[in-house]
């Protein structure tokens, strides 16, 4: 991973983003489309399980035939995207994609291309700036209606049983956090020995308790957290993160690591893929499918992600609203998880 042209200050002043946009409401099952690849046994099983778990209406389920391979060609994607648009029109605001591959369209992630359109220009220079997302930082709860962006997430895990466990965690998380008298959860913003992959640390908030939303914020300096409990958010920067078997995530937890190929689910070039976070118990994650360079705009903004999530946003909304240039970014997890939802 290469550093972007500008370098970050080494000793940032920690403060919360203020004032932060106030959001009311969130996406629900009636806003979600579910796409199932009928040529993929994993997709058929996971899609059926998700439809039942989240009560996705039958007329919001699109069945397609996609090649079982990591990446679609731009032509294959164009045909798929056309089917999505023709089937859904303005009926849904977001999508759950019930598969683990295809996860990309050439250098674009499949989630980025579906939302913003395929950007072939980026594939000749993947370290260039990406298309800005108008959904970044938005208070909208209707992204397709308000921004003509249909955010999506892959229901991806290593196998069908892992995907079912992921879905169960998402459903179980709803409305469980921020309740009066409940024990707090912990948020870990981690700066590692990898300075290039730790560029997001300039956006970390102050450490300390936040009793109004029932969480404790920790600013850790370590290459790997170990033996930590009740983790809601784990954000770090490393090619590979050790010790995940000793991290106890709460249902609805978000976790990601800034590295080049976390979104390449088949062969992340010796780096850890986001599937390791899902396997460890996270409910949603994010990684890039092609070399992004360490542009902070291509990765989730720590405070934006957390501050939308604790307002009751779904995992889909909080993650998508936190990435300014999401073209290369793959969003993975249970999209409707809303631990602060009311």
C-alpha positions in Angstrom: 0.0 0.0 0.0 1.4 3.4 -1.0 1.0 6.6 1.0 -1.1 9.4 -0.6 0.8 12.6 -1.6 -0.1 14.5 1.6 1.0 13.2 5.0 -1.1 13.5 8.1 -0.1 15.4 11.2 1.5 13.2 13.9 -0.2 14.6 16.9 -3.8 15.5 16.1 -6.1 17.4 18.5 -8.8 15.0 19.5 -12.4 16.3 19.3 -15.8 15.0 18.3 -17.3 16.2 15.0 -19.7 18.9 16.1 -22.4 19.8 15.2 -23.0 16.3 13.7 -26.1 15.8 11.3 -29.1 14.5 13.2 -30.8 11.5 11.5 -34.3 10.3 12.1 -35.4 6.8 11.1 -33.6 4.0 9.3 -34.0 1.5 6.5 -36.2 -1.5 7.2 -37.1 -4.7 5.3 -39.7 -2.8 3.2 -36.9 -0.7 1.8 -34.6 -3.6 1.0 -34.2 -5.6 -2.2 -32.6 -9.1 -2.0 -30.7 -10.5 -5.0 -30.1 -14.2 -5.3 -27.9 -15.9 -7.9 -29.7 -19.0 -8.9 -26.5 -20.6 -10.3 -24.8 -20.5 -6.9 -25.9 -23.0 -4.2 -24.5 -20.7 -1.5 -26.6 -17.8 -2.8 -29.8 -19.9 -3.0 -29.4 -21.1 0.6 -28.3 -17.9 2.1 -30.9 -15.9 0.2 -33.7 -18.1 1.4 -32.5 -17.8 5.0 -32.2 -14.1 4.8 -35.6 -13.6 3.2 -37.2 -15.5 6.1 -35.0 -13.9 8.9 -35.7 -10.4 7.8 -39.2 -11.0 6.2 -38.2 -9.6 2.9 -41.4 -9.3 0.7 -41.4 -11.8 -2.2 -41.8 -9.1 -4.8 -38.6 -7.5 -3.6 -36.5 -10.6 -4.3 -34.7 -10.7 -7.6 -33.3 -14.0 -9.0 -30.5 -13.7 -11.5 -27.9 -15.9 -13.2 -24.4 -14.7 -12.6 -21.1 -16.5 -13.4 -19.4 -18.0 -10.3 -16.2 -16.1 -10.4 -14.5 -13.3 -8.4 -14.9 -10.5 -10.9 -17.5 -9.6 -13.6 -16.4 -8.0 -16.8 -17.9 -4.5 -17.4 -20.2 -6.1 -20.0 -21.4 -8.7 -17.6 -22.0 -6.1 -15.0 -23.9 -3.8 -17.3 -26.4 -6.6 -18.1 -26.7 -7.4 -14.4 -27.1 -3.7 -13.4 -29.8 -3.3 -16.1 -31.8 -6.2 -14.6 -31.5 -4.6 -11.1 -32.8 -1.3 -12.3 -35.6 -2.7 -14.4 -36.8 -5.0 -11.6 -36.6 -2.5 -8.7 -37.0 1.0 -10.2 -37.6 3.2 -7.3 -39.3 0.5 -5.1 -36.3 -0.2 -2.9 -33.6 1.9 -1.3 -30.9 -0.6 -0.7 -29.8 -4.2 -1.6 -28.7 -7.3 0.1 -26.6 -9.4 -2.3 -26.7 -13.1 -1.2 -23.3 -14.3 -2.3 -19.6 -14.0 -1.7 -18.6 -13.9 -5.4 -18.6 -12.0 -7.7 -17.3 -9.2 -5.5 -15.8 -6.9 -8.1 -16.2 -5.5 -11.6 -12.7 -5.2 -12.9 -11.1 -2.9 -10.3 -14.4 -1.6 -8.9 -16.2 -3.4 -6.1 -19.6 -4.7 -7.1 -21.2 -2.7 -4.3 -19.5 0.5 -5.5 -20.4 -0.1 -9.2 -24.0 -0.9 -8.3 -24.3 2.4 -6.4 -22.3 4.8 -8.5 -22.0 3.1 -11.9 -18.9 1.3 -13.2 -15.9 3.6 -13.4 -13.4 2.1 -15.9 -11.1 5.2 -15.7 -10.1 4.2 -12.2 -8.8 0.8 -13.4 -5.9 2.4 -15.3 -4.9 4.4 -12.2 -6.4 2.8 -9.1 -4.6 5.2 -6.8 -6.5 8.2 -8.3 -9.4 9.9 -6.6 -12.7 8.1 -6.8 -16.1 9.4 -7.6 -17.5 11.3 -4.6 -20.6 9.8 -3.1 -23.4 12.3 -2.4 -24.6 9.9 0.3 -21.5 10.6 2.4 -22.6 12.2 5.7 -26.2 12.4 4.5 -29.1 12.4 6.9 -31.3 10.7 4.3 -33.1 7.5 5.1 -34.1 7.1 1.4 -30.8 7.0 -0.5 -32.2 6.0 -3.9 -35.0 8.6 -3.7 -32.8 11.4 -2.4 -29.4 10.6 -4.0 -30.2 8.1 -6.8 -27.8 5.8 -4.9 -28.8 2.2 -4.0 -26.3 1.1 -1.4 -25.7 -2.6 -1.1 -23.9 -5.2 1.1 -22.8 -8.7 0.4 -24.1 -11.4 2.7 -20.7 -13.0 2.5 -19.1 -15.5 4.9 -16.7 -18.4 4.4 -19.6 -20.9 4.1 -23.4 -21.2 4.4 -23.3 -21.8 8.1 -21.1 -18.8 8.7 -23.5 -16.7 6.7 -26.5 -17.9 8.7 -24.6 -17.0 11.9 -23.9 -13.6 10.5 -27.6 -13.0 9.7 -28.6 -14.2 13.1 -26.2 -11.8 14.8 -27.7 -8.9 12.7 -31.3 -9.8 13.6 -30.4 -10.4 17.3 -28.7 -7.0 17.5 -31.7 -4.8 16.8 -32.5 -2.4 19.6 -30.2 -4.0 22.1 -27.8 -1.1 22.8 -28.0 2.3 24.4 -30.7 1.2 26.9 -30.9 2.7 30.3 -29.1 0.5 32.9 -27.5 -1.8 30.3 -23.7 -2.4 30.5 -21.7 -0.3 28.1 -20.0 -1.6 25.0 -16.5 -0.7 23.9 -15.2 1.0 20.8 -11.6 0.5 19.9 -9.8 2.9 17.5 -6.4 1.3 17.0 -3.1 2.9 15.8 -0.6 0.2 14.8 3.1 0.2 14.0 2.1 0.4 10.3 2.0 4.2 9.9 0.7 4.2 6.3 -2.2 1.9 7.2 -2.9 4.0 10.3 -3.6 7.2 8.5 -7.2 7.3 9.8 -6.0 8.0 13.3 -6.1 11.7 12.6 -9.9 11.3 12.7 -10.1 9.4 15.9 -12.3 11.0 18.6 -11.2 11.6 22.3 -11.0 8.5 24.5 -13.3 8.2 27.4 -16.9 7.1 28.4 -19.9 8.3 26.5 -22.7 7.5 28.9 -25.5 9.0 26.8 -25.1 6.2 24.2 -23.7 3.6 26.6 -20.2 3.2 25.2 -16.6 3.6 26.1 -14.1 4.9 23.5 -10.6 3.5 23.6 -7.6 4.8 21.6 -5.2 1.8 21.5 -1.6 1.7 20.3 -1.0 -1.9 19.4 -0.8 -4.2 16.4 -3.5 -6.5 17.8 -6.1 -6.3 20.6 -6.3 -9.4 22.7 -8.8 -10.5 25.4 -11.2 -7.7 24.9 -15.0 -8.0 25.6 -18.2 -6.4 24.5 -16.6 -4.8 21.4 -19.0 -2.8 19.2 -16.4 -1.2 16.9 -12.8 -2.3 16.1 -11.1 -0.1 13.6 -7.4 -0.6 12.8 -4.7 -0.4 10.0 -2.8 -3.6 9.3 -2.3 -6.0 6.4 -3.2 -8.8 8.8 -4.8 -8.6 12.3 -3.9 -11.3 14.9 -5.7 -12.3 18.0 -9.2 -12.1 16.6 -10.1 -15.4 18.4 -9.8 -13.5 21.7 -12.0 -10.6 20.7 -15.6 -10.9 21.9 -17.9 -8.9 19.5 -21.4 -7.9 20.5 -24.2 -8.6 17.9 -24.1 -5.8 15.5 -20.4 -5.1 15.8 -18.5 -3.3 13.0 -14.8 -4.0 12.3 -12.4 -3.3 9.5 -8.7 -2.9 8.7 -7.3 -0.3 6.3 -5.2 -2.3 3.8 -5.0 -2.7 0.0 -6.9 -5.9 -0.7 -9.3 -6.6 2.3 -12.2 -6.7 -0.2 -10.6 -9.4 -2.4 -12.4 -12.3 -0.8 -10.7 -15.0 -2.9 -7.0 -14.0 -2.8 -6.2 -10.9 -0.8 -2.5 -11.0 -1.9 -1.2 -12.3 1.5 -3.4 -9.8 3.4 -6.4 -10.6 5.6 -9.8 -10.3 3.9 -12.9 -9.0 5.6 -14.2 -12.5 5.8 -11.9 -13.0 8.8 -13.8 -10.2 10.7 -17.1 -11.9 9.9 -15.7 -15.3 11.0 -14.5 -13.7 14.2 -18.0 -12.4 15.0 -18.3 -9.0 13.4 -21.7 -8.2 11.8 -20.4 -5.9 9.1 -17.0 -4.9 7.5 -15.4 -3.1 4.6 -12.4 -3.6 2.4 -11.1 -2.5 -1.0 -10.9 -4.8 -4.1 -8.0 -3.0 -5.8 -5.0 -1.0 -4.7 -6.5 2.3 -3.4 -3.4 3.8 -1.9 -3.9 5.1 1.6 -6.5 7.8 0.7 -8.6 8.2 3.8 -11.6 9.0 1.6 -11.6 5.5 0.3 -12.1 4.0 3.8 -14.7 4.5 6.5 -14.3 7.7 8.5 -14.2 6.6 12.1 -16.4 9.2 13.7 -18.9 9.4 10.8 -19.4 5.6 11.0 -19.9 5.6 14.8 -22.0 8.7 15.1 -24.5 7.5 12.5 -24.6 4.0 14.0 -25.4 5.2 17.5 -28.2 7.4 16.2 -30.0 4.2 15.1 -28.8 3.8 11.5 -28.4 0.3 10.1 -25.0 -1.2 9.4 -25.6 -0.6 5.7 -26.4 3.1 6.2 -23.7 3.8 8.8 -20.9 2.2 6.7 -22.0 3.8 3.4 -22.4 7.2 4.9 -18.9 7.0 6.2 -17.0 6.5 2.9 -16.5 9.5 0.6 -15.1 7.6 -2.4 -16.6 4.1 -2.2 -16.0 2.9 -5.8 -13.3 0.4 -4.8 -14.8 -0.5 -1.5 -16.7 -3.7 -0.8 -19.4 -3.6 1.9 -19.9 -7.0 3.6 -22.3 -7.9 6.4 -26.0 -8.0 7.5 -27.3 -4.7 6.2 -30.3 -4.2 8.4 -28.5 -4.7 11.8 -29.4 -1.7 14.0 -28.3 -2.2 17.6 -29.3 1.4 18.4 -32.5 1.3 16.4 -35.7 2.1 18.2 
